[in-house]
Amino acid sequence: MAVNDTKLAVADAENPAMKCDDGVDFAGRANWLRAAVLGANDGLVSTASLMLGVSAVKHDVRAMVVSGFAGLLAGACSMAIGEYVSVCSQRDVELAQLDRDGKRGGEEEQALPSPVQAAAASALAFSVGALLPLLAAGFIVGYKLRVAVVVAVATLALAAFGFVGAVLGRAPVAKSCARVVVGGLAAMGVTFGFMRLFRATLVA
């Protein structure tokens, strides 16, 4: 999950060296965007894996889409709650420090992250990623083609997320893309494989 990326954004935002001369905090923006990419990646991988796992047991398109939609809702709520609690805890610590320093009500307090905004951004990012496999599967009746399209769309999206993450983190693009794609495919493959074994056990 991308729960702790808000802290990275705040930490970089407080570093004057990470700001340009006109006061625009590009490092802070990059960290917020990186957190959004990670949230979308979480939504994509978890929802696609859930849908593929359900499809391994039941080939019906409705069951696959409903499970994906349920995963989207549950994941978005979980991300939002986790982010809200994390940022609230962070604010409490920093406000206590401001109280000790006698700086409450100043610019430092105003610069603290908003728990509500962080929760909304986290839920939105997760939902955007989760929508991709849902849209890919929702209009395809054939089982094998539907599974193939979900895997293909997820792979392309994972590569895109890996590319953006590498650019923002100034990391090697090829290695980042490969790591994200392989990790996502592994999660989907493990889920599909275990549920396939479960279906075979039920049939037997």
Number of C-alpha atoms within 10 A of each C-alpha: 17 20 21 14 20 24 17 14 21 18 13 19 20 15 12 11 11 15 16 11 9 6 9 12 19 14 22 21 16 17 23 20 18 23 24 25 25 24 27 27 28 23 29 29 27 22 32 35 27 25 29 29 23 24 24 23 20 16 17 14 21 14 15 25 23 15 20 27 20 14 21 26 16 14 20 26 19 17 27 24 20 20 27 21 15 18 24 17 13 17 17 11 12 15 18 12 13 16 12 10 9 10 13 15 11 10 9 13 14 10 11 15 17 14 21 16 14 24 23 18 20 30 27 20 24 33 26 18 28 29 18 19 29 22 14 20 26 16 11 15 13 12 16 11 12 22 22 13 16 22 22 14 18 27 19 13 21 27 22 17 23 24 21 19 25 18 15 16 14 9 12 12 17 12 13 20 21 15 14 22 22 15 14 23 18 14 17 22 16 14 20 21 15 14 20 19 13 15 15 12 9 9 8 6
